[in-house]
């Protein structure tokens, strides 16, 4: 069974098309990165799929149930959409106790989720005293209360320090076991690359890519940056590169060679055989962010500026 599907999913706000004819299928038992620049329609898509707002067109399913009938899947889903809704005058524990009561969930689950997100010791403090990162942890704890089959988180690492980001990353990966699925919406592509198995990429509300992270990263390019000890030897290094069937470009006394990074040792040995000592030999490969920008052919800032003017009927 697919955890999520969308079939021609569309959402309009007046003449602005926020979600434009999206069709994709997300397998269960994986961490899914739902990515795109700010203003690309990620949060709107999630809200439509979870039945929080109605679609303007198309349809979809959540855990095999139609999105038009959210009561059929709501009890199996945990979600944190945008900022967590907390009562500042209540303690962290009491916030969770209230939410558990509203959903008819057992009280003993509260201690479990506090332990999972690392808030033990601060659960008695008012939520108003929490840092942004602690509030984010409490929001994730709230989403985990029903022990959901599908966990949907919007920017879950917002406000966390580096150690906290690693903790949450490990937590989410551990959740994607036994058929459980985690969907993480984020514009932080480096974090998505570190945790996701599957990607849904959108731009201006349109689907750019849907598939495995491995499949998308198969489009990444690799290169090796090399430099001889003496700048005068750059032409000789270029000759070595050409003699071995590679191509290189010179910039700032360094040569960037288009070649697989696992063959960088061959370059080192070829340079040594030609009497060249290298002061730099640095393998490089594209990140998810680089591949994403190649896909969209835009910087995030350019996309965000253009997004508000995309209107129904003008290619949005």
N, C-alpha and C positions, 0 to 999 in steps of 0.2 A: 504494500500500500504506500502511496505517496503521502508525505507529510503535508504538503501544500501543492495546489495547482492553481493556475490562472489561465483563463481561456477568453482572450479578447477583452480583458479587464480594462475598464475605462472609468475615470472620474473627472468630471468637469466642475469648475467653480465659475459660474457665469460663462464667459467666452474663453476662459483659461483652461486648457486641458492639462491637468496635473498628472494624470496617469493615462497613457495613450496606447490602448489596444495591446496590453501586455499578455503574452502567452508563455508560460513556463511550467515546469514540473520539478518539484524538489523531493528527492528520496528521503526515506526515514533513516534514523540512526547515524546522522552526520551533523557536523557543525557547518552551517550555511552562512556565508558572508553575503549580505545584501548591501551592495555598495553603489556609490555614485556621489557626485559632488553635492555640496549643500544646495538645497532647492531643486533637487532632481526628482522628487516625488516619492522618496523611500518611505517616509512616515505615513504619507497618505495611502500608499499601497498597503502597508501593514494594517492601517485602520480599516480599510475596505475589506481586506481578507478576514479580519477578526470580527467583522460585523459591527464595528463601532460607527461607521458611516456607510451609507448605501452607495453601491456602484451606480454610475450613470449608464453603463453598458457592460456587456460580458458577464462572466460568472467565474466561480472558482470553488475549490473545496479545501477544507481543513480537516485533517485526520479522516478523510473519506466522506465527510459530511458537507453539504452545500453551504456556502457562506450566507445564503439567505435564511438559514436556520441555525443561528449561533448558539441557541440553547442546547443543541445536540452535541456541541464540542466544547463549550465554554468551561465545563468542569474538568476538562483534560488539558487545558491550556493555562500557562502562566505567562504574564507579559509585563514588561516595563516599557512604556511608550513615552519618550521624551523624559521630562523631569519627574521623579517619583512624587506622588501626592501624599504628603505627610502632614500630620497635625503636630505643629511645633510644641504645643503645650503638653503633649503626651510623651511618655518615655518611648524608647525604641520598642521595648517589649509590649507596651500598651497599644502602640500603633499596630503591631502584628496581631495582638489579641483581638482588636476591633475588626481587622480584616478577616481573620480566621472565623470569627463569629458571623460576619456577614455572609461568608461563603459556606458556613456549616462545616468547617474543618476542625479536626481534633486539636485541642490545645497543646498536646505534647509535641506536635510538629514545630511549635515555636522555638523550643530549645534546639531542635535539630538544625533549623535554618540559621539561627544565630551563630551556631558553631560553624556551619558551612561557610558563611561569609565573613567570619572573623570579628564579630561584634561582642563576643562574650567579654564581660567586664565593663562594657559601656551601655548595656541594654537598659539599665535603670535611669540613664540620663535623658533629659528632655531632648527631643529631636531638634529643637531650635538651637541647641548647643553643638550639634554635629557639624563637622566640616563637610564640604561638598562631597569629598570622597566617602565619608561615613554615611551620608544621606544616600549616596548611590548604592552602597553596600546594603543599606536597609531596604531600598527599593528592590534590589535583586532578591533579598530574603523574602519580601512580600510575594514576588513572582514565583518563588520556589515553594510557597506554602502548600499548594495542592499536589506537590510531587508530580509535576505535569509531564505528560508524554511529549508535549511541544512547549518549549520555552522560547519566547520571543523577547529580545532585548534591543532597545534603541540606544545606541551610544553607551554601552554598559561600563566602559572604563573612564568615562568623563569624570574629571576631578581626582582620579587616583594617582598616587605616586608610582614610580617605576616598579617597586616591589609589589604594590597592590595590583598593578596591571598584570604582572606575572601570575599572581595568585588567582585572579579572576579568570585569566586565560586557562590555567590548569583546571579550574573548577568547571568551566564550560566544556572543555574537552572530555572531562570525566563524565559529564552528564550525557554525552552522545554515545551511550552504550545501551545494549538491550533494546534496541528499537527506538529509543528516545531521540528527539531531534532538537537542536538548538539553532535558532535563527538570530544572527547578530547583524544589526543595521549600523553601519558606521562609514564615515568618510576617512578614517585613519587606516589606510590600506596596508601599512606595515604590520599593524596588529591583526588585521584580517588574514594576511599572508601567514602569520605565525600560528593561527588557530583553525582556519577553515579547511574543509575538505571539498566544499562545493560552493560555487559562486553564482549569484544573480547580479548582473551589472546593468544599471539603467542610467540614462542620460536624457534630460528633458522629458521624463516620463515614458521614454521608449526603451525597449529592451536592446541592450548592446551585446550581452553574452549571457548564456546560461549553460553551466556544465561544471566539470571538475576543475579544481584549482590546477591540477597537474596538466589538464588539457590546455588551459589558458596560458600557463607558464611555458608550454611547449612552443609558444610564439616568441619567447624571449630570446634576445641575442646575447652572445658572449664575446668577450674580447680580452686581450692581454695588453697592458700598457707597459712598455719597456723603455729604458734609457741607458745609453752607454756612459761610462765614467767621464769621458771627454765629449763635449758637444760636437767637436769636429768629426767624431766617428758616427754621427747620425746617418750620413749617406751610406756608410759601410753597413750599418745595421739594416737599412732599407734594402740593400742588395741581398743580405742574408734572408730577409723576409720574402723577397721576390723569388729567390732561388729555391725556396721551400714551398712555393705555390700559394703563399698567403698575400694579402694586401694590407698596406698600412698607410696611415696618415700622420703627418708630423705637426705637432703643436707644442710650443714652449719647450723645445729640446727633448720632447718625449715622442715616442712612436706608438700609436694605437693600432694594434694588429687585429683584424677580424679572424678569429680562430677559436676553436673549442678550448675552454679553460683547462681541461684535463691534459691538453697537449703543451702546456706552458713549459714543461721540462724539456721538450724537444727544442723549443726556441732557445732556451738557456744553453743547451749543449751545442746547437748550431752556431750560436754567437761565440761560444768559447772556442769551437773548432776554427772559427775565422779570426781568432786572436782578439776578440772583444770581451772586455770585462763590463758586466752590467751593474749599474748602481741601483736600478729599479726593475723589478719584474712583478707586476701586480695583476692577477686575474680579476676580471670584473664580469658581472652578469646583471641583466635587467632585473629590477624589482617588480612587484605587482603594480606599484604606482607608475613605473615607466611603461609597462605594457598597457595599462589603462589609458595613459595619455596618448599612446600610439593608436589605441582603438578609437578614441574620441577625437583625436587631433586638436585638442584644446587644453589649455591650462584650466585648473579648477576655477580661478578667478574670472577668466573669460566666460566659462560656462555659467557661473553664478550670475554674472551681469546680464547674460543673454536670456536666462531662464524666464524672468518675469514677462518678457515681451512675446513669448511663444503663445500664439492664440489659435483657437479652433479655426481650421481652414487654411493656415499659413504654413503647414508642415510641422506643427508641434507634435 
